[in-house]
Amino acid sequence: MMNRDRVLIVGLLVLGLAPPANAELPWPRRNGPFENGCAAPSDARGVPTEWDEATGKNIAWKVDLEGFGHSTPVIGNGRLWLTAATKDGKQQFVYAIDTQIGQVIHHKLLFENAAPEPLGNEVNTYASPTCVLEEDAVYVHFGSYGTARLDPKTAEVVWQRRDLPCRHFRGPGSSPYVWHDLLILTFDGIDQQYVTALDKRTGKTIWRTDRSTDYHDLDANGKAKLDGDLRKAYGTPGTIDVAGTTQLVSIGSRAAFGYEAATGREIWTVTHEDFNAAAPPLFFENLAIMNTGSGGAKFMAVRLDDSTRGNVDSTHIVWNRTRGNSRLSGPALDRDRIWMLTDNGVLYGLSAKTGEELAVLRLGGSYVASPVVVGDHLYACNEDGTTTVVRTTVPPEILARNVLDEGMRASPAVAAGAIYLRTFTRLYKIATAYAK
């Protein structure tokens, strides 16, 4: 192990974050191996900062994809996995692609839906949740349309569930999360809002916890306004150990929660005024750092210790940034600094400990995809197809702008000196000739 890798892993343990379980899984989930949007140092080495579609510079390969989806690629053992769906949602697929040469190994139809609920928007798709990869499993999730465990060698279905109810209304978006032997799923729809844990080996339900939120959205007749649209969220949870118990931190509409990961028991809650939460939480020391979603999103840090119980609105909020926050794009945590990208392309550097604004840089463009930190660089991909590469100093510095033929809403993934970019209809491997 290189000294820099060893220092990073020790530092992560000090901060309460787990290093990746296996070096062969460089990007096993939506927000990377450390659940913070950062690539491992060994995978970051050699990732290009410049590429060109016209000349092919540093474009190792590109693959046309059938269907649509915003799921982030997950990568391990020489394969990349992602999901896609037809535009009408009647068919949902999983891809496995060889990372070395770009060959499609599996393109498997998993679920067919006779009458999918219309999305009602132009941003989401029927394949937005990101897979989770383990050495012996790929977990694929399409919200209420279906969840499955696949064999990562053959893509054969080990088990599947299609009986987890939820009206997504504007489409599914919450990615699955693995903790020990549990596969944890989040359903914040217009009719039901709950978190559930399945036995990852069998698919059997272990626990289900309904949200205890007061949404403050009932009209004079006791009916939810806007058909329950204000109850929608797209959050993916995270875990942190607090006073000897692993807590699952989950951000929903109007409230965020800490649950006991093993049982689903609600431990604490903090309320907010927003909906459509999509960014996963970050963890720094004993802080859970959360984005509440929607156009008026708050960005706050909640102190977690043995006294964090019940409603903690007035007792445990350490800092709360009320303006200038991202809405859909998730922030990245690089050591003690948060990098957050707004919808309209303003990059902020914040202190994780205090929330203090340390840096501002205007990138331009419109953003849904989350930025990733690769060594000392940040990569931000916009809806027009431009990836801006920024040096993560204070003040930050734009190093390059690289344009592909199509826009991006899927977040990038990094492995073995390469960055993988998913545009609306293609997948690209960006790497020098020497990357594996």
Buried (B, 14 or more C-beta within 10 A) or exposed (E): EEEEBEEBBEEBEEBBBBBBEEBEBBBBBBBBBBBBBBBBBBBBBBBBBEBEBEEEEBBBBBBEBEBBBBBBBBBBEBBBBBBBBBEEBBBBBBBBBBBBEBEBBBBBEBBEBEEBBEBEEEBBBBBBBBBBBBEEBBBBBBBBBBBBBBEBEEBEBBBBBEEBEBBBBBBBBBBBBBBEEBBBBBBBBBBBBBBBBBEBEEBEBBBBBEBEBEBEBEEEEEEBEEEBBBBBBBBBBBBBBBEEBBBBBBBBBBBBBBBBBBEBEBBBBBBBEBBBBBBBBBBBEBBBBBBBBBEBBBBBBBBBEEEBBEEBEEBBBBBBBEEBBBBBBBBBBBBBBBBBBBBEBBBBBBBBBEBEEBBEBEBBBEBBBBBBBBBEBBBBBBBBBBBBBBBBEEEBEBBBBBEBEBBBBBBBBBBBBBBBBBBBBBBBBBBBEEBE
